[in-house]
């Protein structure tokens, strides 16, 4: 497990430095050892997002119409992309697609973090390691709490949202890797980030930087940056908590 027991109450937080360079080297080594296992969730998620987007556009946009003019003997085409329609059917289908999209995103986010946790524990990294989630319901509840906090922070301008992001950055990792409940996961993350400010800030900046770089390289970059950020966060978290970290082992040829 990512921790010997649920992180509840006044759990111990070792006073030790973390090595960001070591976390980056370890994460890249893990990615090189198991590249296909790590990019599959991102590929599937991207394809499904593309399909759902196409379905949404097909439902919401009126079909092009053709008008015939007998007097002038030619065909006049209407605009291909007309104003979206907002009837009851379109709204219901849109809500369903949004619900499916959110669950797909949460599922593969959980899979990616679960795979990073398994890699840090030294478990065998096969095709299913980054496709089988751990504690999915726990993750959904924790993400819901985190999203509410981020939305409220964004409404009160950006700085409160960044503060929430900093204090709760480990909450999903804790919820996935332990039996800790959603509220206790948020509390545990807040306690860790308040106690280990420098280590937590470095972790957030590096993981956020990887995601930004991946975003700038469009979806191809995110497919690689997502697993790398999850691996870096798992490595830094285990350093902060004084937990063992297994070295990368390449898949047998």
N, C-alpha and C positions, 0 to 999 in steps of 0.2 A: 504494500500500500504506500501511497505518497506520504503518509504519516502513521505512526504506530497506533494512534487512536484519534477519534474526532477532536477537532480543535475547538473546544468549548471551555469557557471560563479563563482562568489565569494560567494558560499553558506556557511552558518555557520557550523563550526565544533566545538562542545563543548570541552572545556579543562577539561577532566575528565578521571580518571583511569578506566581500565577495569579489570574484575575479570575472569581470565582464568579458575580457578577452578569451578566457577559458570557456565561458559559456558559448561564445560565438564559434570557437574552434570545435567544441563538442557538438554543437547543433549542425554545423556544416558537415562534420564527420558522419553524424547520423544520417543526414540527408544523402550524402554520397553513398553510404552503405545500403540505404533502402529507398532509392529515389522513386520508384514506381509505386511502392506502398504509400508514400506520402503525398503524391500528386493526384492519386485517383479520386479522393474526396472532392478536391477542388475542381477536377475535370467534370465529375458527375454533377456537382452543384452548378457549375457554369452552364452545362448543357440543359439542365432542367430549368434554370432561370431563363435561358434563351427561348425554350419551348413555351414556358408560361407567358413570357412577354408576347410572343407571336399569337398565342391564344387570346390574350387580353386585347391586342390590337384588332384581331379579326372580329371579336365580339363587339367592341366599342365603336368601330368605324363603319359607317354606312357603305354599302356596296356601290360601285360606280354604275351610273345609269347611262343608257344610250337613247338618243332621240333621233327619230327619222323625219326628214323634211321632204314631203312629196313634191313641193313646188320647186325646190332648188336642187333636188336629187343628190343630196349628200347626207352624210351621217355626222351628227354633232355629239361629242362626248361630254358628259358632265365632269365636274372635278372628281378626280380619283379619291383624294383624301378630303372628305367633307367633315363638318363639325361632328364630334363624338355625340353619340346618343346616350341619354341618361334615363332610360326607362327602368322599370322595376327589375326586369330580367337582367339587364346589363349590370345594375348595381349588385344584385345577388351573386351573379357570376364573378364580378370583380371582388367581392368580399371573400368568396370561396377561394379564388386564385391567390388573394393576399394571405389568407390563412394557410394555404398549402405552401406558399413561398416562404413564410415565416418559419413553419415547421421544418421544411427542408433545410433552410439556413441553420436553424438551431441544431438539427440532427448532425449535419456535417461539421459544424463548429465543435460539437461535443465529440465527434469521432476524431477530429484533429487533435484536440486537447487530450483525449483519452490515449491516443497513440503516443503522444509526447510523454505522458506519464508512464506508459508501459516501457518506452525506450529508456527513460531515466531509471526505472526499477531493474532493468536488465532482462525484461521478459522477451520472449521470442517475437521478432517483428516479421510477420508474414503478411499475406494479402489482406487478412481480416483485422490486423492490428489497428489500422486507421479507418476501418469501416464499421466496427462494432462499438457502439457507445457504452459508457458506464454511467449509471445513475441518471438516465435521461430525464425522468420526471423532476428529480432534484434540480437538474440544470435549468429546466423550463421555469421553475418557480424562482430560482435565483436570478436568472436573466430578466424575468419580469420585474423583480424588485429593482435591479440595477437600471433597467430602462426607465422606470418611473423616476428614479433619482436623477438620471441624466436629462430627461425631458424637463423636469422641474428646474434643474440647474440651468438648462438652455433658455428656458422662459425668463429666468432671472439673470439673463446675459450669460456670456460664455464662461467667465471665471468660475462661478459655482459648479458648472458642469465639469470643468477640468479638475476641480477639487474632489468631486464625487468620483471621477475616473481614477484619480490617484489613490484615494483611500480604499476603493472597492476593487482594485485591479486584480487581486488574487482570489476574489470571492468565487468566481466560476471554477477556477482551478481547484480550490478547496472543496467545493460542492461535488465536483466530478470525482476527485481522487479519494475522498473519505466518506464516511457516513454522516458527516456534518450536515444539518439542515440548512435551508436557505437563509434564515435570519442569523443563525450562528455563523454561517459562512461569511456573511457580510461583516458581522462583528469581528470575526477572526482576522479578516483581511484588514479591517480598520486598525486593529490592535497591532498587527505586524507592521503596517506602513507608518504608524505613529512611533513605533519603537525603533525601527530601522529605516530612518528617513532617507539617508544617502543611497543605501542599497536599493530601496524601493523606487526612488526617483530614477536611478540609473536603469533599472529594469524597465520602467515605463518608457523612458526616452528611447532605449534601444529597440524595444518591441514596436513602439509607435513609429520609429524611423524605418524599420523594415517594412511595415505596412505601407507607409507613405511612398517609399521607393518602389514597392510592388505595384501600387496604384498608378504611379507615373509611367510604369512600363505596361500599363493596361492589365487585362485579365491574366495574361501569361505570367506577368510578374507576381500577381497576387497568388496564383496557384503555387508558386515556390515560396513567396514571402510568408504566407499564412502558416504552413508547417514550421518554417524556421522561427517565426515569432513565438509559436507555441512551445517549441523546444527550448528557446532561450528563456522563456518565462519559467518553464518547469525546472530548468537547471538552476536559475537564480533563486527560485523558491526553495529548492532543496539545499542550496548553499546557505541561505538565510536560516533555515530550520536545522542545519547540521545533519542532514540526511545523506546517506551514501548515493553516489551517482555512478552508474555503470558505464563503461567505455563502449563506443560503437563496435559492433561486430558485423562484418559484411555477410550478406546472404550467401549460402553455399551456391557455387556455380552449377 
